[in-house]
Amino acid sequence: MSAVFSSVSSPKAVVAKAGTPPMRYLAMLASVLLLMLTGVVMVLSASTWTAVTQKGDAFSLFSRHALYVTIAVFALLASVGCDFRRWRRLAPYLLLASALSLVFVLLVGQTVNGSARTLNLGVQSFQPSELTKFALVVAVASFLDQRRYFLDRLDRVTVPMGACVAVICGLILLQPDLGTAAMIGFIAVGMMWAAGVPLKHLFLLVAPGVVIGLLAVLAAPYRRGRIVGFLFSTENVEGEGWQVTQGLVSLANGGVRGTGLGAGQAQWGWVPEAHTDLVFAVLGEQLGFVGAMAVLVLLGTIIFTGFRTAQVAPDVFGALLAAGISLWFLIQVLVNLFGVLKLLPITGVTLPFVSYGGTSLIINSLAAGLLLNIARQSR
């Protein structure tokens, strides 16, 4: 077992006294709720132009996001109240359901911007890849816990794990969605490392994944365009570099204190996808450096307390779950922020609990509730 979990309690560990949840539980819960509230305000401000031009109603996207937040809060509370150990029995069914939904979306999914990523459920669309993140974290935690005495065996751990992750990532690549596929791969490898799988075994998984990722970038013209926009944004401001350049301009306009809610230029069509991919640029412009740092502190609190929960979880399954969810949030935050700051190409990954996006918000809230349940039962 990795040193990450050297202090994990035995399955019979005594949980926190009733009525006195650990401070990290309260800090995590408060951070999630404050981020959701921030998201409601920022989506209202950032989505007005898009809502008017696409829907003819300035509040159409905001009202839908408010509904998503309501559902997300219920998902959060339901997950907090459900003992995390119950998810172990659901792991294979969750993974099977997510795999089938990934196949289904390739057959009958809605194509948006050249990618078939969503299923139309009538009144609402659903993005299977978001469910897959949750299902994979639960399934990997269960698998590694069951085989924790065989972590140095290629045939018992590395090969079956690699095959499962390869199938899942392959289905997502066919949508095509390289960013989410890469995220899922990194989450799985990170959980394996945390559990104690030898690094040389992990290299056997990472090396082919990197090669396939590079080939996927070179094979798709629109991906090459994103790379060009990322590397040469200043030379191609009105083309591939428009989105990232306008995002940086918005952040610069915000200064220290910001332009104020509803002010600034980002939400008026200057920044594409201002309410989803680049909501942090709108936030930085309107709330300034102070507001942006406050949001980063809240996100950092969730991630830090999540990893701390992994170290003091009641059992190994809980520790792996907490580590996997925390790593998921960390990667998602970094990919989104690095895209806005031009440290990575923009991939369409949302900012957890803040960006517009129903499936992402609800699944993230479900995962946060699971993390909170582990924290509440930890020492």
C-alpha positions in Angstrom: 0.0 0.0 0.0 1.3 3.4 -1.0 2.6 5.8 1.6 -0.4 8.0 0.7 -2.5 5.7 2.8 0.0 4.8 5.5 -2.3 6.2 8.2 -5.6 4.6 6.9 -7.6 3.2 9.7 -8.7 -0.4 9.8 -12.3 -1.2 8.8 -13.3 -1.2 12.4 -12.0 2.3 13.0 -14.2 4.5 15.1 -15.8 7.3 13.2 -16.2 10.9 14.4 -18.6 11.3 17.4 -22.2 11.8 16.5 -23.0 15.5 16.2 -19.4 16.6 15.9 -18.3 16.2 12.2 -14.7 16.9 11.5 -13.8 20.5 10.5 -12.7 19.4 7.1 -16.2 18.1 6.5 -17.7 21.5 7.3 -15.1 23.3 5.3 -15.7 21.1 2.3 -19.5 21.4 2.5 -19.4 25.2 2.8 -16.9 25.4 -0.1 -19.2 23.3 -2.4 -22.3 25.4 -1.6 -20.5 28.7 -2.0 -19.1 27.6 -5.4 -22.6 26.7 -6.5 -23.9 30.1 -5.4 -21.0 31.8 -7.2 -21.8 29.7 -10.3 -25.5 30.8 -10.3 -24.4 34.5 -10.2 -21.7 34.1 -12.9 -23.9 32.0 -15.2 -26.6 34.7 -15.0 -24.1 37.4 -15.9 -22.1 35.4 -18.5 -25.0 33.7 -20.4 -27.2 36.7 -21.2 -25.9 37.4 -24.7 -25.8 33.8 -25.7 -29.3 33.2 -24.3 -30.7 36.2 -26.3 -29.0 35.3 -29.5 -29.7 31.6 -29.4 -33.0 31.3 -27.4 -34.5 34.8 -27.7 -34.8 34.9 -23.9 -32.2 36.5 -21.7 -32.9 34.3 -18.8 -33.4 30.9 -20.6 -29.9 29.5 -19.8 -29.9 31.0 -16.3 -33.3 29.4 -15.4 -32.1 26.1 -16.7 -28.9 26.4 -14.7 -30.9 27.3 -11.5 -32.8 24.0 -12.1 -29.6 22.1 -12.4 -28.3 23.6 -9.2 -31.5 22.6 -7.4 -31.1 19.0 -8.6 -27.4 19.1 -7.8 -28.1 20.1 -4.2 -30.5 17.2 -3.7 -27.9 14.9 -5.3 -25.3 16.2 -2.9 -27.5 15.7 0.2 -28.6 12.3 -0.9 -25.0 11.2 -1.5 -23.9 12.6 1.9 -26.6 10.6 3.6 -25.6 7.3 1.9 -22.9 5.3 3.5 -20.0 5.2 1.0 -19.6 1.4 1.4 -22.9 0.8 -0.3 -21.4 2.1 -3.6 -19.1 -0.9 -3.7 -22.0 -3.2 -4.6 -23.1 -0.8 -7.3 -19.6 -0.5 -8.9 -20.0 -3.1 -11.7 -23.5 -2.0 -12.6 -22.4 1.7 -12.7 -19.5 0.8 -15.0 -21.6 -1.4 -17.3 -24.3 1.3 -17.5 -21.7 4.0 -18.3 -20.1 1.8 -21.0 -23.5 1.0 -22.6 -24.4 4.7 -22.6 -21.1 5.5 -24.3 -21.9 3.0 -27.0 -25.5 4.4 -27.3 -24.3 8.0 -27.7 -22.2 6.9 -30.6 -25.2 5.4 -32.3 -28.0 8.0 -31.6 -26.3 10.9 -29.8 -26.7 14.5 -30.6 -23.8 15.9 -32.6 -22.7 19.4 -31.4 -19.6 21.1 -32.8 -18.6 17.9 -34.6 -18.8 15.6 -31.5 -21.5 13.2 -30.5 -21.3 13.6 -26.7 -24.9 13.9 -25.5 -28.1 11.8 -25.4 -31.4 13.6 -25.9 -33.7 12.4 -23.2 -36.6 14.6 -24.3 -36.8 17.4 -21.7 -33.1 17.1 -20.9 -29.8 16.1 -22.5 -27.4 13.8 -20.8 -23.6 13.5 -21.2 -22.5 9.8 -20.6 -18.8 10.7 -20.2 -19.6 12.6 -17.0 -21.2 9.5 -15.5 -18.3 7.5 -16.6 -15.9 9.5 -14.4 -18.0 8.7 -11.4 -18.5 5.1 -12.3 -14.8 4.6 -13.0 -13.6 6.1 -9.7 -16.0 3.8 -7.8 -15.1 0.7 -9.8 -11.3 1.3 -9.7 -11.5 1.9 -5.9 -13.4 -1.4 -5.4 -11.1 -3.3 -7.7 -7.9 -2.1 -6.1 -9.3 -2.7 -2.7 -10.2 -6.3 -3.5 -6.8 -7.0 -5.0 -4.7 -4.9 -2.7 -2.4 -7.9 -1.9 -1.6 -8.4 -5.6 -0.7 -4.9 -6.6 2.7 -6.0 -7.9 1.1 -8.6 -10.3 0.7 -7.6 -13.9 -1.8 -10.3 -14.6 -4.0 -9.6 -11.5 -4.1 -5.8 -11.5 -2.3 -3.9 -14.3 -3.5 -5.8 -17.3 -7.2 -6.0 -16.4 -7.2 -2.4 -15.3 -5.4 -1.3 -18.4 -7.9 -3.2 -20.6 -10.9 -1.7 -18.9 -9.6 1.8 -19.0 -8.6 1.4 -22.7 -12.1 0.3 -23.7 -13.7 3.3 -21.8 -11.2 5.8 -23.2 -11.5 4.3 -26.7 -15.3 4.8 -26.7 -14.9 8.4 -25.5 -12.2 9.0 -28.2 -14.7 7.9 -30.8 -17.1 10.7 -29.9 -14.5 12.4 -30.3 -13.5 13.8 -26.9 -9.8 13.6 -26.3 -9.8 15.8 -23.2 -12.2 13.7 -21.2 -10.5 10.5 -22.3 -7.2 11.8 -21.1 -8.7 12.9 -17.8 -10.2 9.4 -17.2 -6.8 7.8 -18.0 -4.9 10.1 -15.6 -7.5 9.5 -12.8 -7.2 5.7 -13.2 -3.4 5.8 -13.2 -3.3 8.2 -10.3 -5.5 5.9 -8.2 -3.3 2.9 -9.1 -0.2 4.9 -8.0 -1.9 5.9 -4.7 -2.8 2.3 -4.1 0.8 1.2 -4.5 1.0 -0.3 -8.0 4.7 -0.2 -9.1 5.7 2.7 -11.3 7.2 0.4 -14.0 3.8 -1.2 -14.4 2.1 2.3 -14.6 4.6 3.2 -17.3 3.3 0.3 -19.4 -0.1 2.0 -19.3 1.0 5.6 -19.7 3.4 5.2 -22.6 0.8 3.8 -25.1 -1.8 6.3 -23.9 0.5 9.2 -24.7 1.3 7.8 -28.1 -2.4 7.3 -28.9 -3.1 10.8 -27.7 -0.5 12.4 -29.9 -1.8 10.4 -32.9 -5.3 11.5 -32.2 -4.2 15.2 -32.1 -2.4 14.8 -35.4 -5.2 12.9 -37.1 -7.9 15.5 -36.5 -7.7 18.9 -38.2 -9.8 20.7 -35.5 -7.4 19.4 -32.8 -4.5 20.7 -34.8 -6.3 24.0 -35.1 -6.6 24.2 -31.3 -2.9 23.5 -30.9 -2.1 26.3 -33.4 -4.5 28.6 -31.6 -2.7 27.7 -28.3 0.8 28.1 -29.6 0.3 31.1 -31.9 -2.7 32.9 -30.5 -1.1 36.4 -30.9 -0.4 35.7 -34.6 -3.9 34.4 -35.2 -6.0 36.6 -33.0 -9.1 36.6 -35.3 -8.9 32.9 -36.0 -8.0 30.0 -33.8 -6.5 32.2 -31.2 -9.7 34.4 -30.7 -11.2 32.5 -27.7 -8.0 32.3 -25.6 -6.9 35.8 -26.4 -10.3 37.3 -25.4 -10.3 35.3 -22.2 -6.9 36.7 -21.3 -8.1 40.2 -22.2 -11.1 39.8 -19.9 -8.9 38.7 -17.0 -6.6 41.7 -17.6 -9.6 44.1 -17.7 -10.7 42.9 -14.2 -7.6 44.1 -12.4 -7.6 43.7 -8.7 -11.2 44.5 -7.8 -13.0 43.8 -11.0 -15.4 45.7 -13.2 -18.4 44.7 -11.1 -21.2 42.2 -11.7 -22.8 42.6 -15.1 -20.1 45.0 -16.3 -17.2 44.2 -18.6 -17.1 42.9 -22.1 -16.7 39.1 -21.8 -20.4 38.3 -21.5 -21.4 40.3 -24.5 -20.2 37.8 -27.1 -16.5 38.7 -27.0 -15.6 35.5 -25.3 -17.0 32.3 -26.9 -18.5 29.8 -24.4 -18.3 32.4 -21.6 -20.8 30.6 -19.4 -19.1 27.2 -19.8 -15.5 26.7 -20.7 -14.4 30.3 -20.0 -16.6 31.2 -17.0 -13.4 31.9 -15.0 -12.5 34.6 -17.4 -15.8 36.3 -16.9 -15.4 35.8 -13.1 -11.9 37.3 -13.2 -13.1 40.3 -15.2 -16.2 41.1 -13.0 -14.8 40.1 -9.6 -11.2 40.9 -10.2 -8.1 39.2 -8.8 -9.7 39.1 -5.3 -12.8 37.3 -6.5 -10.8 34.9 -8.7 -8.5 34.0 -5.8 -11.5 33.5 -3.5 -12.9 30.9 -5.9 -9.5 29.2 -6.2 -9.3 29.0 -2.4 -12.7 27.3 -2.3 -11.7 24.8 -4.9 -8.4 24.3 -3.2 -10.2 23.7 0.1 -12.3 20.9 -1.5 -9.3 19.2 -3.1 -6.9 19.6 -0.1 -9.5 18.3 2.4 -10.4 15.5 0.0 -6.8 14.3 -0.1 -6.6 14.6 3.7 -9.7 12.6 4.0 -8.1 9.9 1.9 -5.3 9.6 4.5 -7.6 9.2 7.5 -10.5 7.3 5.9 -12.1 4.5 7.8 -10.9 1.8 5.3 -9.0 1.3 2.1 -12.0 1.5 -0.1 -12.9 4.8 1.4 -9.3 6.0 1.1 -9.2 5.1 -2.6 -12.6 6.7 -3.3 -11.5 9.9 -1.6 -8.2 10.0 -3.5 -9.9 9.3 -6.8 -12.6 12.0 -6.4 -10.0 14.5 -5.2 -7.7 13.8 -8.1 -10.7 14.1 -10.5 -11.5 17.5 -9.2 -7.9 18.6 -9.2 -7.3 17.6 -12.8 -10.6 19.2 -13.9 -9.8 22.4 -12.2 -6.2 22.5 -13.6 -7.3 21.7 -17.2 -10.0 24.4 -17.1 -7.8 27.1 -15.6 -4.7 26.3 -17.7 -6.9 26.6 -20.8 -8.1 30.0 -19.7 -4.6 31.1 -18.8 -3.1 29.7 -22.1 -1.0 27.1 -20.4 -2.9 24.3 -22.1 -5.2 24.2 -25.2 -8.9 24.8 -24.4 -10.6 21.3 -24.2 -14.1 22.0 -23.2 -13.7 20.9 -19.6 -15.9 22.8 -17.2 -14.9 24.5 -13.9 -16.4 22.3 -11.1 -19.6 23.7 -9.5 -19.3 27.0 -11.3 -19.6 26.4 -15.0 -22.9 25.9 -16.8 -23.6 22.3 -17.6 -26.3 20.1 -16.1 -24.7 16.6 -16.2 -21.3 17.8 -15.1 -22.7 19.8 -12.2 -25.0 17.0 -10.9 -22.4 14.3 -11.2 -19.7 16.5 -9.6 -22.2 17.1 -6.7 -22.9 13.4 -6.4 -19.1 12.8 -6.1 -18.7 15.6 -3.6 -21.5 14.2 -1.5 -19.7 10.8 -1.5 -16.5 12.5 -0.5 -18.3 14.3 2.3 -19.7 11.0 3.6 -16.2 9.6 3.8 -15.0 12.7 5.6 -17.8 12.6 8.1 -16.8 9.0 9.0 -13.1 9.7 9.2 -11.0 10.4 12.3 
